[in-house]
Amino acid sequence: MDERSLLRGLFEAAVAAADPSKVVQPHLPSPPPGRTLALAAGKAAASMACAVEQCWPAELEGIAVTRYGHGVDCQRIEVIEAGHPLPDEAGQGAASRFLSAAAGLGPDDLLLFLLSGGASALLVEPLPGLGLTDKQAINRVLLEAGAPIGEMNCLRKHLSAIKGGRLAATAAPARVVTLAISDVPGDDPAVIGSGPTSADPTSCADALAVADRYDISLPDAARSALAQGVWETVKPADPCLARTDYALVARPADALAAAAVKAREMGLDVVRLGDDLQGEARDLGSAHAELARRHAPGVLISGGEVTVTTNTPGGKGGPNCEYLLALAVALDGAPNVHAIACDTDGIDGSADAAGAFIGPYTLARARAAGMDAREMLARHDSYEFFRKLGDLVTTGPTRTNVNDFRAVLIA
């Protein structure tokens, strides 16, 4: 088997470990005496809803909101597609309908909430004094600044009528069961999708500090509400959470474990560098190049969520492609080192590829094609770099999301 086929096989094993058709059913609760309302949000929302439909033994109704192009046909749960990573009117409409539906539940009813990465952008319902354009502008600044997901979601929660436990508060006194596919380092329920059904330990003061750290201009009403603590989220001791349960049905660690099993079946020594790596994509690529140079033959695998801080205009490329371009530059043609980096949702940032491959001849091939790898890295143009080389990995939407997957093969 050639190196690319081997690496692609590891990535596919990681994605398969988070397939909603396999991981949702074992965690389903028993039907309630009353109604069951299924609400699903995230890049895996439609596939999770479909998995529930296929085995739910009682009456079922609901709504799922997912990213454009990530929908699947469901029979009893309506599927809506909306904007990601920037929220849009479709996402706002879906959030409003979620809240209205949850508010109609009683103590004999069940809210089955199906959550996956991407829900923060897909469910947008600004608090009074904020509009959709405000939320879009805030998201844009946070994305371009490369803010860590925890900081992003802290601010998002405190500006939202549905995040930070507010969906669960709306559904009370109904029972609330959340089944989540984690896409965040540490698998914190308060961070996954900005925790619509989870208690939030962060405060309005924390949210205001994030806004100030990234020089975000908030409307006067929003800044005042945060400063006065008026927009506080639901806290752990709140009685509205008394009938809530939460289960992680798939995690980044599960994806890495599946890839490790696959690699060992191929006779490879495996080193797991962690499923929760964060920081700048280019910095991690350089660090992994140093590891690869001094490591014995085998494969280094890792996950997590790295970021790209955009400081120059015109480039196009997500964190996985930027990681790989930095890795290739730092390796500088080192022999016998091959790598893949892909987002498990099939979309690297906002591009139409999951990620890419590199190998010992990547830089030489680029020079022959008239490209300067260092210059393209400086302007964050990694997507175009790998597109011209024909080295992109294109999967289309996988309809799951356990964050980034990276494998560095030392042959």
Backbone torsions as a table, in degrees:
resi	resn	phi	psi	omega
1	MET	NA	133.0	178.4
2	ASP	-74.5	165.4	-172.6
3	GLU	-62.4	-39.5	-178.4
4	ARG	-67.2	-40.7	177.9
5	SER	-63.6	-38.8	178.3
6	LEU	-62.9	-48.6	-178.9
7	LEU	-65.0	-40.0	177.9
8	ARG	-62.3	-37.7	178.5
9	GLY	-63.9	-36.5	177.2
10	LEU	-66.3	-42.9	177.9
11	PHE	-62.1	-43.8	-179.5
12	GLU	-65.1	-34.1	176.4
13	ALA	-66.4	-38.2	178.1
14	ALA	-63.6	-44.1	-179.8
15	VAL	-66.0	-41.8	-178.0
16	ALA	-62.1	-28.8	-179.6
17	ALA	-68.4	-16.0	179.9
18	ALA	-114.9	22.5	179.8
19	ASP	-69.0	117.6	-177.9
20	PRO	-56.0	-31.1	-179.7
21	SER	-64.7	-17.8	-179.9
22	LYS	-103.9	-33.2	-168.2
23	VAL	-99.3	-16.2	-175.7
24	VAL	-79.5	-49.1	-170.8
25	GLN	-54.0	-42.5	-177.6
26	PRO	-63.4	-15.4	-175.3
27	HIS	-106.0	3.5	-176.9
28	LEU	-69.9	138.8	176.5
29	PRO	-78.7	174.4	173.2
30	SER	-75.6	149.3	177.1
31	PRO	-60.7	149.1	-179.4
32	PRO	-84.8	172.0	173.8
33	PRO	-64.2	-31.3	-177.4
34	GLY	-102.5	-137.4	-175.8
35	ARG	-82.7	154.8	169.5
36	THR	-117.1	120.5	175.9
37	LEU	-110.0	117.9	176.6
38	ALA	-100.0	121.7	173.7
39	LEU	-119.5	129.2	-175.9
40	ALA	-129.6	137.1	-179.6
41	ALA	-143.5	135.2	177.4
42	GLY	130.5	179.0	-178.3
43	LYS	-68.7	-22.3	176.9
44	ALA	-99.9	8.2	-171.0
45	ALA	-58.3	-48.5	-176.1
46	ALA	-67.2	-40.8	180.0
47	SER	-70.6	-33.2	174.4
48	MET	-67.0	-41.5	177.7
49	ALA	-61.7	-41.6	178.9
50	CYS	-63.5	-39.9	179.1
51	ALA	-63.0	-38.5	177.2
52	VAL	-66.3	-46.6	-179.1
53	GLU	-54.8	-38.3	-173.4
54	GLN	-69.8	-18.2	-177.1
55	CYS	-133.8	3.1	179.9
56	TRP	-75.3	124.0	-170.4
57	PRO	-88.9	4.2	-175.0
58	ALA	-131.8	-174.7	176.6
59	GLU	-60.4	147.4	-174.7
60	LEU	-152.7	137.4	174.0
61	GLU	-141.8	161.6	177.4
62	GLY	166.5	-176.8	-177.9
63	ILE	-139.4	139.8	173.6
64	ALA	-125.6	136.0	175.6
65	VAL	-122.1	127.7	-177.3
66	THR	-138.9	173.8	-178.6
67	ARG	-69.7	150.6	176.3
68	TYR	-52.9	131.5	179.1
69	GLY	88.7	-5.7	-177.0
70	HIS	-104.9	7.9	-178.4
71	GLY	-78.0	157.9	170.4
72	VAL	-136.5	160.6	-179.5
73	ASP	-74.1	128.2	173.6
74	CYS	-123.4	154.8	-176.6
75	GLN	-96.0	-39.8	-174.8
76	ARG	-111.5	-12.9	-179.2
77	ILE	-115.5	123.7	-179.7
78	GLU	-73.6	134.3	-179.8
79	VAL	-108.1	126.7	177.9
80	ILE	-117.3	136.8	174.5
81	GLU	-105.5	142.0	-173.8
82	ALA	-146.8	179.2	-173.1
83	GLY	-79.3	141.0	174.2
84	HIS	-156.5	134.2	9.5
85	PRO	-85.0	-10.6	176.1
86	LEU	-94.2	128.6	-178.9
87	PRO	-67.6	157.6	178.7
88	ASP	-140.7	-174.7	-176.5
89	GLU	-62.7	-34.3	179.9
90	ALA	-63.9	-41.1	178.1
91	GLY	-67.0	-37.9	177.9
92	GLN	-66.6	-40.9	177.4
93	GLY	-62.9	-39.4	178.6
94	ALA	-65.0	-43.1	-179.9
95	ALA	-61.7	-41.7	178.6
96	SER	-61.8	-40.8	179.0
97	ARG	-69.3	-35.5	175.4
98	PHE	-57.7	-49.2	-177.1
99	LEU	-64.7	-41.5	179.0
100	SER	-63.3	-43.3	-179.7
101	ALA	-66.4	-42.8	-179.0
102	ALA	-65.2	-35.7	-178.7
103	ALA	-65.2	-20.5	-179.2
104	GLY	-87.7	4.1	-178.3
105	LEU	-85.5	150.1	178.4
106	GLY	-117.3	-177.4	-174.2
107	PRO	-65.3	-21.1	178.3
108	ASP	-91.1	1.0	-174.0
109	ASP	-100.3	165.5	-180.0
110	LEU	-125.8	129.4	166.3
111	LEU	-99.2	111.9	175.6
112	LEU	-97.4	106.2	-175.2
113	PHE	-102.6	120.8	-176.1
114	LEU	-107.5	111.3	-168.0
115	LEU	-120.0	138.5	175.1
116	SER	-150.2	169.1	-177.8
117	GLY	-57.2	143.7	-176.3
118	GLY	102.6	-13.1	-176.5
119	ALA	-64.0	-29.2	-179.0
120	SER	-59.4	-41.4	179.0
121	ALA	-82.2	-31.3	-174.4
122	LEU	-78.1	-25.4	177.5
123	LEU	-109.7	101.3	-177.8
124	VAL	-127.4	117.5	176.8
125	GLU	-140.0	89.9	-175.0
126	PRO	-63.4	146.6	173.9
127	LEU	-70.9	159.5	-178.6
128	PRO	-54.9	135.3	-176.4
129	GLY	101.7	-8.9	176.2
130	LEU	-121.7	150.5	175.3
131	GLY	-122.1	173.1	179.7
132	LEU	-59.8	-40.4	-179.9
133	THR	-62.6	-34.6	175.8
134	ASP	-63.2	-46.7	-179.3
135	LYS	-64.1	-38.0	177.7
136	GLN	-62.5	-44.4	-179.5
137	ALA	-63.9	-40.8	179.8
138	ILE	-64.9	-45.5	178.0
139	ASN	-59.0	-41.7	-178.0
140	ARG	-62.1	-44.8	179.5
141	VAL	-62.3	-45.5	-178.7
142	LEU	-63.2	-40.2	179.0
143	LEU	-66.0	-46.3	-177.8
144	GLU	-68.4	-27.3	179.5
145	ALA	-82.5	-7.3	-178.5
146	GLY	67.6	34.1	-178.5
147	ALA	-64.6	139.4	175.4
148	PRO	-60.1	151.9	-174.7
149	ILE	-61.5	-34.4	179.3
150	GLY	-63.2	-40.9	178.3
151	GLU	-69.5	-42.7	178.5
152	MET	-56.7	-48.6	-174.1
153	ASN	-74.6	-26.5	173.9
154	CYS	-59.3	-47.6	-180.0
155	LEU	-69.9	-43.1	-179.9
156	ARG	-57.2	-43.2	-177.7
157	LYS	-61.2	-39.9	-174.8
158	HIS	-81.8	-1.9	176.1
159	LEU	-112.5	9.7	-169.8
160	SER	-120.3	145.7	175.8
161	ALA	-88.2	-3.5	-175.6
162	ILE	-123.6	-23.9	-177.1
163	LYS	-86.9	178.6	176.5
164	GLY	60.9	38.4	177.7
165	GLY	85.9	-2.0	-172.6
166	ARG	-73.8	-25.9	175.1
167	LEU	-67.2	-42.8	177.3
168	ALA	-63.1	-40.0	178.4
169	ALA	-62.6	-37.0	178.7
170	THR	-67.8	-36.4	-177.2
171	ALA	-77.4	-22.4	-178.4
172	ALA	-57.3	139.4	15.4
173	PRO	-96.1	18.2	177.5
174	ALA	-64.8	156.6	171.4
175	ARG	-73.1	140.3	179.2
176	VAL	-123.6	121.3	175.6
177	VAL	-119.0	121.3	179.0
178	THR	-106.9	127.2	172.1
179	LEU	-111.9	121.1	-171.3
180	ALA	-124.5	140.5	167.5
181	ILE	-103.0	117.3	-172.8
182	SER	-82.7	136.5	173.9
183	ASP	-125.7	18.1	-175.4
184	VAL	-121.8	144.6	174.5
185	PRO	-58.9	129.1	-179.7
186	GLY	91.2	-13.4	175.0
187	ASP	56.8	35.9	-178.1
188	ASP	-75.7	118.9	179.5
189	PRO	-57.0	-29.0	179.4
190	ALA	-71.0	-17.9	-177.8
191	VAL	-101.6	-35.8	-178.4
192	ILE	-59.0	117.1	179.9
193	GLY	60.7	20.1	-176.4
194	SER	63.9	22.3	168.8
195	GLY	54.3	57.7	179.3
196	PRO	-60.0	-25.2	-179.0
197	THR	-118.6	15.5	-175.7
198	SER	-119.2	148.5	173.7
199	ALA	-62.9	147.4	-176.8
200	ASP	-117.5	117.4	-179.7
201	PRO	-80.6	-11.2	-179.4
202	THR	-82.7	164.7	-173.2
203	SER	-121.5	169.7	173.2
204	CYS	-58.4	-38.0	178.1
205	ALA	-62.5	-39.3	176.7
206	ASP	-62.7	-43.4	-179.7
207	ALA	-63.2	-42.3	179.1
208	LEU	-64.9	-35.9	177.1
209	ALA	-64.4	-38.3	176.3
210	VAL	-63.4	-45.7	179.3
211	ALA	-58.5	-42.4	-179.5
212	ASP	-71.3	-36.3	-179.4
213	ARG	-60.7	-36.1	-177.9
214	TYR	-104.4	15.1	174.5
215	ASP	54.4	46.5	-179.9
216	ILE	-88.3	127.7	179.0
217	SER	-84.9	112.5	178.7
218	LEU	-99.6	144.9	171.7
219	PRO	-55.5	149.8	-176.4
220	ASP	-54.9	-41.3	-178.2
221	ALA	-63.5	-39.6	-179.5
222	ALA	-69.9	-44.2	179.3
223	ARG	-61.3	-41.4	179.4
224	SER	-65.2	-41.8	-179.5
225	ALA	-64.0	-39.2	177.7
226	LEU	-69.4	-43.2	-178.1
227	ALA	-62.3	-33.8	-178.4
228	GLN	-91.9	-2.7	-179.6
229	GLY	73.6	18.3	-176.9
230	VAL	-70.1	-32.5	-175.0
231	TRP	-97.8	39.4	-179.1
232	GLU	-68.8	144.5	-179.9
233	THR	-84.3	176.8	-179.0
234	VAL	-74.5	129.3	-176.3
235	LYS	-100.4	163.4	-171.7
236	PRO	-55.8	-33.4	-176.5
237	ALA	-86.1	2.0	-175.7
238	ASP	-65.0	128.5	-178.8
239	PRO	-63.4	-18.0	178.6
240	CYS	-66.3	-14.9	179.8
241	LEU	-97.3	6.7	-174.0
242	ALA	-62.1	-28.9	-177.0
243	ARG	-112.2	37.9	179.1
244	THR	-111.5	142.3	174.3
245	ASP	-130.9	151.8	-173.8
246	TYR	-140.6	131.5	177.6
247	ALA	-134.1	131.5	171.8
248	LEU	-86.3	117.1	-176.7
249	VAL	-96.0	-16.9	175.6
250	ALA	-157.9	140.0	-176.6
251	ARG	-133.5	160.0	173.3
252	PRO	-54.8	-36.1	179.2
253	ALA	-61.7	-35.5	178.3
254	ASP	-65.3	-39.5	179.5
255	ALA	-64.8	-44.0	178.7
256	LEU	-65.5	-38.7	179.2
257	ALA	-61.8	-41.3	178.9
258	ALA	-65.7	-40.9	178.1
259	ALA	-65.6	-37.7	179.2
260	ALA	-64.5	-41.5	177.5
261	VAL	-60.7	-45.2	179.2
262	LYS	-60.0	-43.7	-178.7
263	ALA	-64.4	-41.8	179.9
264	ARG	-66.8	-33.3	175.1
265	GLU	-62.1	-26.5	177.4
266	MET	-87.4	3.7	177.7
267	GLY	85.1	17.4	-177.1
268	LEU	-96.0	142.8	167.5
269	ASP	-76.6	137.6	-174.1
270	VAL	-119.0	133.6	170.9
271	VAL	-121.6	120.2	177.7
272	ARG	-93.5	117.7	-177.0
273	LEU	-87.4	-4.8	179.7
274	GLY	123.2	148.2	179.0
275	ASP	-100.7	6.0	-173.1
276	ASP	-130.0	31.3	-178.1
277	LEU	-71.1	138.9	-179.4
278	GLN	-133.6	-179.5	178.8
279	GLY	111.4	-170.1	179.9
280	GLU	-73.1	133.8	-178.0
281	ALA	-56.8	-43.8	-176.2
282	ARG	-68.1	-34.3	178.7
283	ASP	-67.5	-41.3	179.0
284	LEU	-66.6	-38.5	176.9
285	GLY	-59.6	-43.6	178.7
286	SER	-64.8	-41.5	179.9
287	ALA	-64.3	-40.3	-179.4
288	HIS	-70.9	-27.1	175.0
289	ALA	-63.7	-41.3	178.6
290	GLU	-64.9	-40.5	176.5
291	LEU	-61.3	-44.9	-177.4
292	ALA	-64.2	-37.0	-178.3
293	ARG	-61.9	-34.6	-174.4
294	ARG	-107.2	6.7	-176.3
295	HIS	-95.2	148.9	175.0
296	ALA	-69.1	163.3	178.0
297	PRO	-52.9	140.3	-178.0
298	GLY	154.6	-158.9	-178.9
299	VAL	-136.2	134.9	176.0
300	LEU	-102.1	120.4	-179.5
301	ILE	-119.6	148.1	-179.0
302	SER	-157.0	162.2	175.6
303	GLY	-137.9	-165.3	-177.8
304	GLY	120.3	-161.8	-178.6
305	GLU	-141.3	100.1	175.9
306	VAL	-92.2	165.7	-173.5
307	THR	-127.7	166.1	175.4
308	VAL	-125.0	117.2	174.5
309	THR	-89.4	112.9	-175.0
310	THR	-85.1	112.6	178.4
311	ASN	-118.8	3.1	175.7
312	THR	-137.7	143.5	-178.8
313	PRO	-81.0	160.2	167.0
314	GLY	99.3	-19.9	-177.3
315	GLY	-81.8	162.6	177.4
316	LYS	-141.1	123.6	178.7
317	GLY	167.9	137.4	178.9
318	GLY	-87.3	-179.3	-175.7
319	PRO	-64.5	-31.7	-179.8
320	ASN	-70.6	-43.4	177.3
321	CYS	-66.8	-38.3	178.3
322	GLU	-65.7	-41.3	175.3
323	TYR	-55.7	-48.1	-177.3
324	LEU	-66.3	-39.4	179.4
325	LEU	-65.1	-41.6	176.4
326	ALA	-64.7	-38.8	177.2
327	LEU	-61.4	-46.3	-179.6
328	ALA	-63.6	-42.7	179.6
329	VAL	-62.1	-44.5	-178.4
330	ALA	-69.2	-34.9	178.1
331	LEU	-71.4	-31.2	175.3
332	ASP	51.4	45.7	176.2
333	GLY	81.8	17.3	178.1
334	ALA	-54.4	134.0	-174.9
335	PRO	-71.2	151.5	169.8
336	ASN	67.6	18.2	176.5
337	VAL	-115.0	122.2	178.7
338	HIS	-126.2	153.8	-178.9
339	ALA	-153.1	155.6	171.4
340	ILE	-131.8	144.7	171.3
341	ALA	-143.5	124.7	-176.5
342	CYS	-145.3	150.8	169.7
343	ASP	-84.0	132.2	-176.0
344	THR	-67.9	-11.6	174.8
345	ASP	-85.2	-4.3	178.7
346	GLY	89.6	-0.4	-176.8
347	ILE	-130.1	113.5	177.9
348	ASP	-87.9	100.8	-175.7
349	GLY	71.3	-119.8	178.7
350	SER	-113.1	11.0	-177.0
351	ALA	-85.1	173.5	-178.5
352	ASP	-98.0	20.1	176.7
353	ALA	-125.6	155.1	177.2
354	ALA	-79.0	-29.5	-177.2
355	GLY	168.9	-141.4	-174.9
356	ALA	-162.2	178.1	173.6
357	PHE	-115.7	154.6	162.8
358	ILE	-133.7	163.1	175.7
359	GLY	-151.6	-175.9	-176.6
360	PRO	-60.0	-25.2	-174.1
361	TYR	-104.1	11.8	-176.8
362	THR	-58.4	-49.3	-177.2
363	LEU	-67.8	-39.4	178.7
364	ALA	-64.0	-41.5	177.8
365	ARG	-65.0	-36.7	178.6
366	ALA	-65.7	-43.7	178.3
367	ARG	-61.2	-39.9	179.2
368	ALA	-65.3	-26.7	178.3
369	ALA	-89.7	4.8	176.9
370	GLY	82.1	21.3	-178.8
371	MET	-109.5	141.6	175.0
372	ASP	-102.9	106.8	-174.0
373	ALA	-60.9	-41.9	-178.3
374	ARG	-66.1	-40.8	179.2
375	GLU	-66.2	-39.3	179.5
376	MET	-70.7	-32.5	174.2
377	LEU	-66.0	-40.2	-178.5
378	ALA	-61.6	-32.3	179.5
379	ARG	-105.2	20.2	173.1
380	HIS	56.2	43.1	-177.5
381	ASP	-109.2	43.1	-174.7
382	SER	-69.0	-34.5	179.4
383	TYR	-59.6	-47.9	-179.1
384	GLU	-64.9	-36.3	177.3
385	PHE	-56.8	-52.4	-177.1
386	PHE	-75.7	-27.4	175.9
387	ARG	-63.2	-46.0	-178.8
388	LYS	-65.9	-29.9	177.9
389	LEU	-82.1	-12.3	-175.6
390	GLY	73.3	27.2	-174.7
391	ASP	-108.2	11.0	176.9
392	LEU	-70.5	150.4	171.5
393	VAL	-104.7	114.9	-176.9
394	THR	-115.4	117.1	-178.4
395	THR	-115.7	-19.9	-165.6
396	GLY	73.9	175.2	-179.4
397	PRO	-59.7	128.9	177.4
398	THR	-87.6	-15.1	-179.4
399	ARG	61.3	32.6	165.7
400	THR	-147.1	-179.7	-176.8
401	ASN	-170.1	100.2	172.5
402	VAL	-119.7	33.8	172.8
403	ASN	76.2	-162.2	-172.5
404	ASP	-76.8	150.9	174.6
405	PHE	-128.6	130.3	179.7
406	ARG	-131.7	139.3	175.2
407	ALA	-140.6	126.1	177.8
408	VAL	-113.6	115.6	-177.2
409	LEU	-98.0	122.5	172.7
410	ILE	-104.9	106.2	-172.0
411	ALA	-80.9	NA	NA
